[in-house]
Amino acid sequence: MTEGRTCTKCGEFKLFLNFESQGIKTRADGSTYRKYRAQCKLCMKDKVQQWNQNYRTRNGDAIRARNRKQWRIEHPPKEPKPKRTIEEAREYQRNYYRTHKEYYAEYTKKYYADNKEKIDACVRKWQKENKERHNETRLKWREQNREKVNAQQKTNRDKLFAENPERIRALRRAKKAKQKAKDPQAWNAKMAKYNASCQKRMVNELSDAYVRARLVIPSDGSRRKISAKDIPQSLVEAKRVQLMILRSLKNEKHE
């Protein structure tokens, strides 16, 4: 018995496993046999693909409409989310930024490094065109970050003084002399205010200079025959503790 047949389309002889079975058929004499298609699977596949392509070409609009309808049935529209207010949108953006703060910091740093000249040029142009607004923003930032600004200024002053102390001293003396010559009355008022604030700070902090002065000039007004420089530091520390205790007792008494 032959185990294959010739395809009527490609004309090649192939085994029955390359043909699609059409089931068991019965002959007139009552015997059975398995019937196969006349064309092999590869030829039938090409035929079906060509038919499908022709069908989609002829009925493309109807197929797309049917698919859209079926997709909408399987995916009903969701209820629209309530629209955020301006404050809610800003709060959402702030929370998102806090959650991804490290990513934004790294991205901003990299972007600035890659576009430094372009960004600096844009910033200078904006500052020039919006001078008043820039000054207001800068002053506002300085007021909000006063401690940070003072710390940076102190660091810069210390650095300059360490590099050239004589020059810095000369500049300070010249600046003070110029201010004093310009308005002596205002200068004296300024120095009086400055001295009063320094004295108040020394008293509140119980500085070494204040404690030594208390040791040299006691509360009764008499003056000891000793210089403040000759007082040992251990005695200064002991006197500071005494003053702290007296202040604490005085505060408790008032309460």
VMD Tcl script that draws the C-alpha trace (Angstrom):
set ca {
  {0.00 0.00 0.00}
  {1.27 3.46 -0.93}
  {2.20 5.58 2.16}
  {1.86 8.91 0.36}
  {0.42 10.77 -2.58}
  {1.16 13.54 -5.05}
  {-0.02 17.08 -4.24}
  {-2.32 18.38 -6.96}
  {-0.97 21.94 -6.55}
  {2.80 21.67 -6.14}
  {3.08 18.27 -7.90}
  {5.41 16.77 -5.29}
  {5.00 13.28 -3.86}
  {4.74 13.46 -0.06}
  {3.87 11.16 2.81}
  {0.32 11.17 4.16}
  {1.48 12.96 7.34}
  {2.01 16.06 5.15}
  {-1.69 16.04 4.18}
  {-4.68 16.99 6.31}
  {-6.98 14.09 7.15}
  {-10.69 14.32 6.26}
  {-11.72 11.44 8.49}
  {-12.62 7.75 7.97}
  {-14.67 6.95 4.86}
  {-16.62 3.72 3.91}
  {-16.44 2.06 0.50}
  {-19.35 0.39 -1.31}
  {-18.14 -3.04 -0.22}
  {-18.21 -1.99 3.42}
  {-14.44 -1.53 3.90}
  {-13.09 1.68 5.48}
  {-10.20 3.94 4.63}
  {-8.78 7.31 5.73}
  {-9.26 10.10 3.25}
  {-6.74 12.95 2.82}
  {-6.97 16.27 1.07}
  {-5.62 16.52 -2.46}
  {-3.30 19.43 -1.55}
  {-0.56 19.21 1.06}
  {-0.55 21.27 4.26}
  {1.93 23.84 2.94}
  {-0.14 24.49 -0.17}
  {-3.34 24.64 1.86}
  {-1.69 27.10 4.25}
  {-0.72 29.39 1.38}
  {-4.25 29.07 -0.02}
  {-5.87 29.95 3.31}
  {-3.52 32.92 3.88}
  {-4.27 34.27 0.42}
  {-8.00 33.85 1.01}
  {-7.81 35.60 4.38}
  {-5.84 38.46 2.87}
  {-8.35 38.88 0.08}
  {-11.23 38.70 2.55}
  {-9.67 41.39 4.81}
  {-9.06 43.57 1.78}
  {-12.71 43.31 0.70}
  {-14.25 43.56 4.18}
  {-11.67 45.62 6.14}
  {-14.09 48.26 7.45}
  {-16.62 45.68 8.65}
  {-13.91 43.62 10.39}
  {-12.48 46.68 12.17}
  {-15.93 47.81 13.27}
  {-16.72 44.33 14.61}
  {-13.38 44.17 16.43}
  {-13.89 47.61 17.98}
  {-17.34 46.63 19.16}
  {-16.09 43.38 20.67}
  {-13.12 45.14 22.33}
  {-15.41 47.75 23.86}
  {-17.64 44.97 25.24}
  {-14.62 43.27 26.82}
  {-13.11 46.60 28.00}
  {-15.91 48.89 29.19}
  {-14.88 52.53 29.73}
  {-13.64 53.39 33.20}
  {-15.20 56.10 35.27}
  {-13.28 59.37 34.78}
  {-11.14 60.38 37.73}
  {-12.16 63.63 39.42}
  {-10.08 66.54 38.15}
  {-7.50 67.78 40.64}
  {-7.57 71.33 41.87}
  {-4.49 73.51 41.50}
  {-3.47 72.91 45.11}
  {-4.00 69.15 44.82}
  {-1.92 69.06 41.62}
  {0.90 70.99 43.29}
  {0.79 68.72 46.35}
  {0.92 65.68 44.08}
  {3.96 67.09 42.27}
  {5.69 67.88 45.58}
  {5.07 64.37 46.89}
  {6.29 62.85 43.62}
  {9.45 64.96 43.79}
  {10.11 63.90 47.40}
  {9.68 60.24 46.44}
  {12.10 60.57 43.46}
  {14.38 63.20 44.94}
  {17.60 61.23 44.36}
  {16.72 60.62 40.70}
  {15.98 64.30 40.08}
  {19.17 65.37 41.85}
  {21.29 63.02 39.72}
  {19.46 64.02 36.53}
  {19.80 67.75 37.23}
  {23.49 67.40 38.04}
  {24.19 65.46 34.84}
  {22.10 67.81 32.69}
  {23.88 70.87 34.06}
  {27.30 69.26 33.48}
  {26.36 68.52 29.85}
  {24.83 71.97 29.19}
  {26.76 74.27 31.55}
  {27.61 77.02 29.05}
  {24.11 77.11 27.59}
  {22.42 77.24 31.02}
  {24.78 79.93 32.36}
  {24.15 82.08 29.28}
  {20.36 81.75 29.71}
  {20.61 82.60 33.41}
  {22.73 85.71 32.77}
  {20.32 86.85 30.05}
  {17.29 86.39 32.32}
  {18.97 88.21 35.21}
  {19.82 91.11 32.92}
  {16.27 91.37 31.57}
  {14.65 90.90 35.02}
  {17.09 92.76 37.25}
  {14.57 93.99 39.86}
  {12.85 90.63 40.19}
  {16.22 88.88 40.45}
  {17.34 91.22 43.24}
  {14.08 90.67 45.16}
  {14.39 86.89 44.82}
  {18.05 86.98 45.89}
  {17.33 89.12 48.95}
  {14.37 86.94 49.91}
  {16.51 83.81 49.65}
  {19.25 85.40 51.77}
  {16.71 86.27 54.47}
  {15.28 82.74 54.47}
  {18.77 81.18 54.60}
  {20.50 83.70 56.85}
  {22.41 81.08 58.86}
  {23.72 79.38 55.73}
  {24.78 82.71 54.20}
  {26.53 83.85 57.39}
  {28.38 80.54 57.66}
  {29.55 80.78 54.04}
  {30.61 84.41 54.47}
  {32.55 83.54 57.62}
  {34.29 80.72 55.79}
  {35.24 83.06 52.95}
  {36.49 85.73 55.37}
  {38.59 83.24 57.31}
  {40.08 81.91 54.08}
  {41.00 85.40 52.82}
  {42.41 86.38 56.23}
  {44.53 83.23 56.39}
  {45.96 83.94 52.92}
  {46.85 87.60 53.56}
  {46.11 88.83 57.11}
  {47.97 92.15 56.82}
  {46.05 93.18 53.72}
  {42.69 92.28 55.31}
  {43.54 94.27 58.46}
  {44.51 97.28 56.37}
  {41.26 97.08 54.39}
  {39.21 96.85 57.58}
  {40.96 99.88 59.11}
  {40.48 101.88 55.93}
  {36.80 100.97 55.77}
  {36.21 101.97 59.40}
  {38.09 105.24 58.96}
  {36.06 106.08 55.85}
  {32.76 105.39 57.60}
  {33.81 107.40 60.65}
  {34.93 110.38 58.55}
  {31.76 110.33 56.47}
  {29.33 110.58 59.42}
  {30.96 110.62 62.89}
  {27.64 110.81 64.72}
  {26.21 107.78 62.93}
  {29.48 105.93 63.47}
  {29.43 106.60 67.22}
  {25.81 105.45 67.44}
  {26.64 102.32 65.48}
  {29.63 101.49 67.68}
  {27.60 102.11 70.85}
  {24.93 99.74 69.61}
  {27.56 97.20 68.62}
  {29.31 97.40 71.99}
  {26.01 97.04 73.82}
  {25.10 93.93 71.81}
  {28.56 92.45 72.42}
  {28.28 93.17 76.13}
  {24.83 91.59 76.26}
  {26.08 88.52 74.41}
  {29.08 88.19 76.74}
  {26.78 88.38 79.79}
  {24.30 85.83 78.40}
  {27.00 83.38 77.31}
  {29.19 83.94 80.42}
  {32.26 84.42 78.26}
  {35.76 84.23 79.70}
  {36.21 88.01 79.42}
  {33.01 88.66 81.41}
  {33.84 86.08 84.09}
  {37.38 87.49 84.47}
  {35.92 90.99 84.83}
  {33.61 89.74 87.61}
  {36.61 88.26 89.38}
  {38.61 91.47 89.09}
  {35.69 93.74 90.05}
  {33.41 91.99 92.58}
  {29.77 92.91 93.15}
  {30.66 95.28 96.08}
  {32.51 97.60 93.70}
  {35.98 97.13 95.19}
  {38.84 96.32 92.83}
  {41.30 93.54 93.52}
  {44.98 94.11 92.90}
  {45.20 91.55 90.13}
  {45.04 91.67 86.37}
  {42.43 89.74 84.43}
  {45.22 88.09 82.46}
  {46.78 86.71 85.64}
  {43.63 84.79 86.68}
  {44.05 81.04 85.98}
  {41.55 79.31 83.72}
  {40.53 76.86 86.45}
  {39.35 79.80 88.61}
  {37.43 81.18 85.61}
  {35.62 77.86 85.14}
  {34.75 77.68 88.84}
  {33.40 81.24 88.80}
  {31.34 80.47 85.68}
  {29.70 77.50 87.45}
  {28.93 79.75 90.45}
  {27.27 82.36 88.24}
  {25.21 79.70 86.47}
  {23.96 78.37 89.83}
  {23.07 81.87 91.03}
  {21.14 82.56 87.81}
  {19.26 79.27 88.14}
  {18.27 80.04 91.74}
  {17.17 83.54 90.74}
  {14.97 82.21 87.94}
  {13.34 79.62 90.23}
  {12.63 82.34 92.78}
  {10.87 84.50 90.19}
  {8.80 81.56 88.98}
}
mol new
graphics top color blue
foreach p $ca { graphics top sphere $p radius 0.5 }
foreach p [lrange $ca 0 end-1] q [lrange $ca 1 end] { graphics top cylinder $p $q radius 0.2 }
display resetview
